[in-house]
Amino acid sequence: MKTLPQKKKYVYCLRTVNLDGTAYKGFKWPASGYVEAPDFPPTVKCGKGLHGYLRGEGDAQSIIWDGLFQVVKVLEKEIIDLDGKVKFPRCEVVFTGDKKTATDILVKKYPAAAVIGASKIVGDREVAVVGDRGIATAGSNGMAMAGENGVATVIDAGRTVAGIGGTATSTSHGTSIAGTYGTAMTGAYGTAIAGTYGTAIAGCNGKATAGYCGVAIAGKCGVAKVDRCGTAMAGHCGKVIAGEDSKISLIYWDGKRERETIGYVGEDGIEPNVAYILDVNNKFVKA
């Protein structure tokens, strides 16, 4: 039975297979043990070899999310970088099973790596970084970063960053940044920035910025800004800025209850990309 050479320097990679253990072109991977590609060429070109994500990091385009996750051990000197993934002539499968267990193995071996699909929780003043579809959670004054379609959450006074389609959440004093289609939420004094079609929500005195057709909501004394076709909403003493064909909204107190003044860019003198507040009569005026 073949095995990898002993007393050599190894690295670990993440990869996935279908539920029946098959991969590209029907190649059957074992649940454990030695695997070799006899037609492997040592060229920087995808194909004719075994493929994976070094330390669990990469662009995740080849991940089979509803399949089996594998952790494989590879000789470091045999790794060929393919920009986003790697290939190698042989390896040893050390685990095949669920995503959580596989990614936990790699997170333990490489704590600083942005492991694809991983869930990582760190304490106060620490940094949690995960790859695509991962979940990163950091404690007070920490920082959480997640890749595309990931979730990043900080408990208090931290910073969160999520990629395209991700969700970034920070509590008081945090900064949340989510990519296109994402949702960014932060507590009082924070800054929430979401990309195109995103939703940005900031607390009291916060600043919320959303992209095209997005929704920006800021609390009392906050600033809400959106691009074209979006909706900008702010609380008492707030400020709103919106692009063409957008809607703006500010909250005020009439002495008995909260009321809302609503305006539309292009109507009643409201101009695009201009900051507005409410005057003493609760009408929109340029800030």
NORSUL-V734879 format. One line per field, one symbol per residue. burial: 1 if it has 9 or more other ideal C-beta (glycine too) atoms within 8 Angstrom, else 0. Layout:
burial=???
This chain:
burial=00010001011111111100111000001100011110010000000011111111110100110011111111110111010011111111111100001111111001001111111101000111111111111111011111111111111111111111111111111111111111111111111111111111111111111111111111111111111111111110011111100111111100000010101110000101001111000101000
